C-alpha cells in the first residue's frame, strides 16, 4: 500500500472510496479485491486494503468523506490519447441525412485500402469548415463533444486535430473539468488527383504560429498542448521541418497519423518522393517523442526505424470495422509492435457520431489481438486496461495520470459490478470487458472532483448542453454549409 508523503495540507479535504475492487494499473498491475483509494485535494494519498487505508485516513488532519464503493470496480480514469471532435460535421457528412435502412450503404473512403486522393482532399477542406465556426458555435459543439468523452469515463483526452477551434476546446475542457492535450488541424498540402506532386493549400508559417501560440499557454493542471500533423498526405516538407523545430524547442511530444491505410505508402512516395515513416525520419520527427497513430502499413525498414526510435503507437480497434479499415487484421503489425515491447496504447479516434469508447477499445484489443496470435494471454484484461490508462498517459507525456498510485492526480472511474454479468466471477474486469460498456460507467472523478455520479453530471445541465449543441449545429450547417432551411427544419424541428 502506498502512503502520503508531504501531500497533505490543512486546507485540503479528503475523500475515501472504500471497499471496492481496486485495479491500480501500476507497474505491477496491482489488484485489491476489497480495497480503498484515499484522495486528498487533487492527489491520491493512499491505495490498498481497506484496513490499511482506513488507518491512513484516520491519521489525517483534515475531514474525510467516505464513499461506499462496495460492489464497484475502482479504476484509473481512462486516457484517450488520440481523439478528434468531429461533432460539427453531423450534417456536413450527411450522416444525419442517411436513410433509416443501412442496406444501401457503400464502402467509405477509408475502405478497401483507402481512396487516398479523396482522403487528402477531404482533410484539406476541414480547415475552411473550422474557420467558419463562430466562437459561440465552436464552444457549444466542443462542450457537448467533450462531455460524451467524460461521461464514458475519459478523464484525460488527447486532441489529435479536431473540426473545431482550439480555443473552444480549451475553454470547454476547463468548464467541464476534463484534462485535455490540445493541438490544431495542422494540414497545409494536398495530394490532388491527376497531379504528381503535393500542392500547398495553406500558409505554413500561420499554422506553425497557431501551434506555437498553444505551446506558450501558461501551465495548467487541466490543459496542455502538443504539435501535430494531421496526416502524411497533408503535410508539406516545410511544415514537417517547422514542427520538428517546435518539438525540439519546447521539449514536447508530436502526433500524426502514419501508415494508417494500405494505399498510403504508394501515394506518399509518388507525391513526396519517399515512404511515410522515412519521411518523418528525414524531417526530424521520428523519435521517442512521436505518437504514431494506426501505423499498420509499414515495411521492414520502417518497422525497424520505429522500434529503434522508441516511438509510441496508438490504435483504435473498436473503430476499424465500422469504417472499413483493416489496421489490425491485414498486416498484424500493431500486434508485432506490442510483442516487441514498444509502447502501444488504445484510443477511440473520432467521428460525427459517438463511436466505440475506451471500454469498447479495451474489449476489442483483448479479443482481436488474442485471436490473431492464437494466445489468450497475449493481451489480458489487465493489459487492455493498462493500454487505456498508464501506457496512454505515457504517450501523452502526462506522467501524473493513468495509475492509482500515491502522488498521482486523483482521476478515477467507478463501475458497478453487481448483477448476473458478474455472478461468481472473481475477475470483474473480465466480466466488464465481456458484457459491459461505456454506458456502465457510474462515477467519474478528475483531480478529486466528482464530475459524474450515477451516470449523470454533477456540475452541468446535460439537457442544456444538448440544446446548445443542436442550436449551434443548425446555425453552422445553415449559415456556413448552406444546408437548405427545409432540410434543417426536418432535422431540428424543436429549434
N, C-alpha and C positions, 0 to 999 in steps of 0.2 A: 504494500500500500504506500502511495506517495503521501507526504505531509507538507503543509505550507512552510515556507522559509522566507520570512520577511515580506509576505504578501498581504498581511492584514493591517488595516489602519482603522482607527476608531470610527471613521466616517463611513466605512463600508458596512453594508448589510450582508447577511448570509442566507443562502437557500440550500436546503438539504434535499436532494432527490433520493429517497430512501427505499430500499428493499426491492429494487428492480433487477432484471437480468442485464448486467453491465458488460458491454463489449467495448474495450478501450481502443482498439485499433492502434495500439502502440507497437513497439519493436517486437514484442513477444506475442502479439495478437491476444492479449490478456482477456480472460473471461471471469466474471464474478457472478455465479448463478443467483446468489442473493447478495446484492451489493448496493453501494450507495456512491453518489457523487456530491461533494460539497463545493458550493460556489460562494465565493466572497467577492463582492464587487463584480468585475467582469472577468475574473480568473477562476480557474479550478484550484481549489485549496486542498482537496483530499479525494482519493479514489480508492475503493477497496471493499472489504467485507463490512457488513452493517455495523457490527460492534466496534470495529476499529475506527470507522469514520464517525460514528456517534461520539466516541471519546475525543476526537479532534474537535468536533462541533461544540462539545460541552466546554472545552477549554478556550473558546473564542471570546474576546472582549466585546463582541457585538451580538445583537439578537439574531437568531436563526429561525427562518420559517421552514417548516418541514412540508414536503410534497410527497404524498404516498405514491410510490412507483411500483407497488405490488401489482403483479400481472402485466408489467410493462417491460419492454426492452428499452434500455438506455444506450443510445448510440451517439457517436460524434456527429455533429451537423455535417450534412453532405456537402462536398466541394465539387462544383461543376465547372471544370476549367476551360471548357470550350462550348460557348453558347452564343446565339445571335437573337436579338429582339427583332422579330420579323412581323410583329402583330399589326403594323400599319398596312400590311400587304394582303389582308384577307379578301379585299375586293379587287385589288390590283392584280393578284394572281388568279383571279376568277374562282378561287376556292369557294367563296360564299355563293357563287352563281352556278355551281355544278348541279346536274340533275340529281334527284334523290337516289337513283339507282347507280351502282358502280359498274354495271355490266358493259357500258360503252367506253370505259377508261382505256387510254392508250399509254404506252410507256412514256415517261417523262425524260427530260434532257440529261438526267444523271444515269439513266438506264442503259443497258447494252454497251457498257464501257464508256459512256459519256459522249454527248454531242458537244465537243469542246468549243466550237465556234459559238454555238448558242449559249453555252455556259458563260463564256468570256463576255459576250455582248450583253447578256442579262446582268451579270455582275457589274459591268461598267455603267449600266443605266441606273443602278440604285443610287448613285451619288446625286443625281438630279432629283430623285424622289426624296432623299433626306433633306436636300436644300429646300424642298417645297413644304416641309412641315413647319407650321408656326411654332413658336416656343410653347404655347398652351397645348396645342395638339400633341407635340412631342412628349411633354411631361405626362399627359393623361395616358398615352399609349405606353410609355415606359413604366409608369406606376402599375398598370394592370399586368403588363408582361412580367415584371419582376415579382409581382405578387404571386403569380402562378408558380414561380420557382420557389419562393419562400413557403408557400402553402404545401408544397410537395417535399419539404424537408431540406432544401438547399439553403445553407447559411452563408456560403461563400461562392461567388459567381465570377467566372472568367469570361467577360465580353471578348469576342474574337472578331469584332466588326459587325455592327448592327444597322438595320434600316431605321436608324433613329439618331438624334443629335446626342453627342457625348455629354454635353452639359445637362441634358434632360435625364440621361441615365444616372449621372452623379446625383442630381437632386432627388430623383426617385429613390435611389438606394439609401440616401441619408434620411429621407422621410419615412421609409419603411423599416429601416434598421438592419438591412441585409448588407453583407460585405460584398464589395464589387471591385474587380480589377478591370478598368475601363480602357478602351482603345478607340480607334476611328475606323471608318470604312476606307481603308488605305488601298486605293487602286488608281493607277494613272495611265494604264495602257490597255489595249485590246488586241486580241488575235482575231481579226475580222476575216470572214470567208472570202476566198478569192485573192487574198494578199499573201505575201511571202515573208513579211517582217512585221513585228509588232508596231502598232501605231499609237503614239502618245495622245491621250484624250484629256488629261488633267494637268494642272500646274504642279509639278513635283515639289517645288520649294514650298508652296502653300500647304500641301499635305504634310510635309515634314514639320512645318511650323505649327500646324494644328496638333501633331503628336507631341512636339516638344512643349507646347503650352500645357498639355495634360501632365507631362512628366514634371513640370515645375509646380504642380499643386502643392500646397502646404501639407505636411504629414497629417494623416487622418487614420484613426483606427478602423474606419469602415471602407475607405476608398483609396485605391492605388491606381497606377496606370502602367501600361506596357506598350511598346511599339508592336505593330503588326503589319503584315502584308496580306491582303485578302486571299490571293491565290497566285500561283506561279505564272499563270497565263495573263495576269493583270498587273504585273509589277515590272516597270522598266528597270534597266540596269542602274540608272541614276537614282531611282527610288531605293533600290536594294542597297546601294553603297551609302546613301544617306541614312537608312535605317541602321545599318551596321555601325555607323558613326554614333548614332544616338544610343544604341545598346552599349557601346564602349564607354561613352562619356558619362552616362547615367547609371552604369552598372546594373542594368535591368535585364529582364528576360525578353524574348522575342517569340512571336507565334505566327504561324502561317499554315495554310493547307498545302500539302505537297504529297505527290504520289497517291492521290486520292482516287483517280479513275484510270481504267486500263488504257484509254486513248490519250491520256495526258502527256506522256513522255514524248510520243511522236510529234505532237503539236508543238510542245515547248522546244524540241530540237529544231523543228522547221522554222519557227519564228524567232528563236533566241540563240540557236547555234549549239546548245548543249542540253543535257538532261536536267530535270528539275533539282535533284539533290546536289549534283555537281555545280549547278549554277549558284545555289546557296553557298557552297564552299568557296567558289570563286569570288563571290561578293562579300565574303567575310561574315556570313550569317550562320554558319554551321559550327556550333559549339555546344557546351553543356547548358547554355542559356536558351537553346532552341526548344520550343514546344512544336513538334511536327504533328499535324492533325491528319488522321486517317492513314496515310503513309503505308499503303499495302502494295503499291506497284513500283517497286524499285529493283534494279539489277544487283548482281552480287557485289560489284564495286561500291555502289551507293549504299548497300546494306552495311558494308564494312566502314564506310565513311561515317554513317550514323552511329554505329557501335563505338568506333574509336573516339568520336566526339563526345559520347555520353549524352546524346540528345534524349529528350523526353518525348514519348509517343502518347498521343491521346486519341481514343477512338470511341465511337458511338454505336455499339452493337444493336441497340434497340431501334435504331433509325434506318439501318441499311435496307432491310427488306421492303418497307413501305415506299422507298424512293427508287428501288431497282438497282441499288448499288451492291457490289459483291466484295467489299473491302475485307471481310473476314474469310469467306469460304473459297474465293477463287485462287488466291496465292498462299493463304495461311501465313503470310509474312508477319502479321502482328503477333500471332502465337509464337513465331520464331523469335521475335524481339523479346517477348516475355520470357521465353525459355533461356535466352542468352543473358538475362539479368538486367536488361535495360528497364528503366522506369516506364511503365505503361499504365496510363490512367483511363478511367471511364468518364464519359461526358454525354450530353444529350444532343448536341448540335442545336439547330433551331428551325422553326417553320412558322407559317402564319397561324397555324392551329396548335394547341397543346399536343406535344408528341411524347413518346416514352420518356419518363423522368429517370432520375438516378436509380430508383428502386428497380425499374424495368431494365435499365442498363446493367445493373448488377446481375439480375436474373439471366439476361441474355449472355453475358460473359461467362457466368457459371455453366450454363448449358452448352453454349456453342463452342467455346474453346475446348471443353472436355470431350465433346462429341468429335471434333476434328482430330484430336490427338488420341482418341480411344483410351482416355485415362480420367477416371472420375476424381482424381486427386490433383489434377493439373491446376485448376482454379477452384479451390474450396470456397464455400460461402464466406469464410473469414477473409480470404484473399480478395474476393469480389468487393467486400466492404472496404478493405484497405485501398483498393484501386479507386474507390469512390470517395475516399476521405484523405488518408495520410499521404498516399502517393500523389493524388491530385493536388493537394496543398503544396507538396514539394515542387511540383511542376510549375505552380504559380509563384514560387519563391515566398510563400506565405507560411513560414515555419511554425507560427504560433497557433495554427488551427489544424484540424484534421484528426486529432487524437485526444482522448480523455486522459491527460497526464497533468500532473501538478505544474502550475505555472502557465499552461496554455490558456488561450481565450476560452471562456465558458460558452461554447457553442454545442448544443445538444439537441437530439431528436428523441422523442418518446413514442413508442408504438405499442398498442395493446397486444397482448399475447394470450388472451383467453378465448375460449370457444373451440369448436370442432377442428379447426385447422391446426391447432397447437396441441391437441389432446395426446398425452403420453409421448411427446417428442421432447427429449431433454435439450434439443438444439433449436430454440425458437427462431434464430436467424435463418436456418434452413427452411423452416415452415414458412417464414415470411417471404423468402425468395421463391418458394414453390407456388404459393397460393395468395400472396399478398401483393400490394402495390402502393403507389404514391398516395392514393386516396386513404390508406390506413394510417398515415402519419397523424398523430394526435396532438403532440406538443412540439413546438419549435422554440428554442432558446438561442439568442445571439448575444454574446457578451453579457450574459447574466440576465438579459431582459426576456421575459416570456412574451413572444410575439404571436404565437398561435397556441391555442388551448382548446381541446375538444374539437379540433379541426376548423376552428373559427379564429379570425383575427381578434386580438385583444386590444388593438390600438387604432384600427381604422374601420370605416363603414364599407364592407365589401360590396353592398348593393350600389353605393355611390361610386366606388371605383369602377364598377361595370358601366354605370350610366355615363360617367365622364369619358370612359374609353370609347363607347359606342358613339357618343356625340362627336368626339374628335375624329373617329374613323369616318363617319358620314361626312363631316366637314371637309376633311382632307381628300376623300375619294371624289367628292363633287367638285370642289374648288380647284384642286391641282391635277387630278387624274381625269377630270371631265366625264365621270360616270353620270349618265342621264338621270334627271330627277325622278322619273317614273321608276327606274330600277332601284334607286336609293329609297324611294317610298316603300317599295315592296320589302327591301331588306331591313329597313329601320322604321317600321310602322308606328312605333311608340314615340318617335322623336320628332 
